[in-house]
Amino acid sequence: MQLFLSHSTRDRGIAEALKELLEEVFGDDRVRVEFSSDQQAGGGIPPGAQWLPWITERISKADKTYVLLTPNSMAKPWVLWESGAAAGVALATNKVSPVVPITFGIRDADIPSPLSAAQRVRGDSTEADGIKRLLQDVNLALKKLLTKKAFASTIDDCLPGFLAKIKTALAQSSPAESLLASIPHSFSASGLSGYWVTCYQFGS
């Protein structure tokens, strides 16, 4: 099974963690995960290669494209372009649901259209709609899937480390956005970043 990760380059740590998780659970001989900023030998866009043909080819060959939606990627139209390209390839080749939005550190209300219409996965959660759901979907798509017992045991071992890497990657990639992510969105996080002044008034 071949998977492509569409991501902001500032979210390379998240892409690396997701690739490691998928390969650890299913084996790199059964699941091939590619993304443009991969720094491993043989991974990512080779030096001197033209990036647009490279990405287009990977999207066309992928069984599914995972779009990593983070505070960083929300500001990058390139990630949305890759999603649109993947959707176009799906229409041309009659692929079924090839584009899967995976959110990290953002709310559902922040997901842009048309991705907001697709069933998303919360990549930073172990709830019912979280990363386990994604792993279940991959397992069912493989020709030789893991047994229920083996699957449960494997992900129980792998998920704590994965979630710790995601937390670290979010904090390192966008400190201001991560710090302000819990504030209700009356104002944009970028508008609230910088120096703050707090005043107190006393009655006596």
Solvent accessible surface area in square Angstrom, and as a share of the most:
residue,aa,sasa,rsa
1,M,55,0.25
2,Q,43,0.19
3,L,0,0.00
4,F,2,0.01
5,L,1,0.00
6,S,1,0.00
7,H,8,0.04
8,S,5,0.03
9,T,99,0.58
10,R,136,0.50
11,D,1,0.01
12,R,98,0.36
13,G,32,0.31
14,I,0,0.00
15,A,0,0.00
16,E,55,0.25
17,A,3,0.03
18,L,0,0.00
19,K,21,0.09
20,E,70,0.31
21,L,4,0.02
22,L,0,0.00
23,E,43,0.19
24,E,114,0.51
25,V,9,0.05
26,F,8,0.03
27,G,24,0.23
28,D,102,0.53
29,D,126,0.65
30,R,63,0.23
31,V,1,0.00
32,R,131,0.48
33,V,4,0.02
34,E,17,0.08
35,F,0,0.00
36,S,25,0.16
37,S,16,0.10
38,D,8,0.04
39,Q,122,0.54
40,Q,104,0.46
41,A,112,0.87
42,G,83,0.80
43,G,26,0.25
44,G,8,0.08
45,I,49,0.25
46,P,69,0.43
47,P,140,0.88
48,G,87,0.84
49,A,44,0.34
50,Q,135,0.60
51,W,137,0.48
52,L,78,0.39
53,P,72,0.45
54,W,18,0.06
55,I,5,0.03
56,T,59,0.34
57,E,72,0.32
58,R,49,0.18
59,I,4,0.02
60,S,48,0.31
61,K,118,0.50
62,A,2,0.02
63,D,69,0.36
64,K,31,0.13
65,T,2,0.01
66,Y,0,0.00
67,V,0,0.00
68,L,0,0.00
69,L,0,0.00
70,T,0,0.00
71,P,24,0.15
72,N,11,0.06
73,S,1,0.01
74,M,62,0.28
75,A,78,0.61
76,K,89,0.38
77,P,105,0.66
78,W,83,0.29
79,V,1,0.00
80,L,63,0.31
81,W,106,0.37
82,E,4,0.02
83,S,8,0.05
84,G,44,0.42
85,A,26,0.20
86,A,3,0.02
87,A,46,0.35
88,G,38,0.36
89,V,28,0.16
90,A,9,0.07
91,L,150,0.75
92,A,86,0.67
93,T,75,0.43
94,N,132,0.68
95,K,62,0.26
96,V,127,0.73
97,S,79,0.51
98,P,16,0.10
99,V,24,0.14
100,V,19,0.11
101,P,0,0.00
102,I,0,0.00
103,T,3,0.02
104,F,0,0.00
105,G,28,0.27
106,I,30,0.15
107,R,114,0.42
108,D,74,0.38
109,A,82,0.64
110,D,39,0.20
111,I,15,0.08
112,P,34,0.22
113,S,90,0.58
114,P,107,0.67
115,L,9,0.04
116,S,63,0.40
117,A,98,0.76
118,A,41,0.31
119,Q,144,0.64
120,R,37,0.13
121,V,10,0.05
122,R,84,0.31
123,G,0,0.00
124,D,56,0.29
125,S,10,0.06
126,T,60,0.35
127,E,109,0.49
128,A,100,0.78
129,D,39,0.20
130,G,0,0.00
131,I,0,0.00
132,K,69,0.29
133,R,129,0.47
134,L,2,0.01
135,L,0,0.00
136,Q,72,0.32
137,D,49,0.25
138,V,0,0.00
139,N,14,0.07
140,L,126,0.63
141,A,59,0.46
142,L,16,0.08
143,K,212,0.90
144,K,166,0.70
145,L,87,0.43
146,L,41,0.20
147,T,90,0.52
148,K,184,0.78
149,K,174,0.74
150,A,40,0.31
151,F,21,0.09
152,A,46,0.36
153,S,62,0.40
154,T,36,0.21
155,I,8,0.04
156,D,87,0.45
157,D,114,0.59
158,C,11,0.07
159,L,6,0.03
160,P,87,0.54
161,G,38,0.37
162,F,7,0.03
163,L,47,0.24
164,A,58,0.45
165,K,100,0.42
166,I,2,0.01
167,K,160,0.68
168,T,69,0.40
169,A,13,0.10
170,L,24,0.12
171,A,54,0.42
172,Q,138,0.61
173,S,13,0.08
174,S,8,0.05
175,P,86,0.54
176,A,43,0.34
177,E,47,0.21
178,S,39,0.25
179,L,141,0.70
180,L,14,0.07
181,A,41,0.32
182,S,105,0.68
183,I,56,0.28
184,P,102,0.64
185,H,88,0.39
186,S,94,0.60
187,F,138,0.58
188,S,71,0.46
189,A,26,0.20
190,S,77,0.50
191,G,61,0.59
192,L,39,0.19
193,S,49,0.32
194,G,64,0.61
195,Y,222,0.85
196,W,151,0.53
197,V,134,0.77
198,T,95,0.55
199,C,115,0.69
200,Y,169,0.64
201,Q,178,0.79
202,F,165,0.69
203,G,92,0.88
204,S,150,0.97
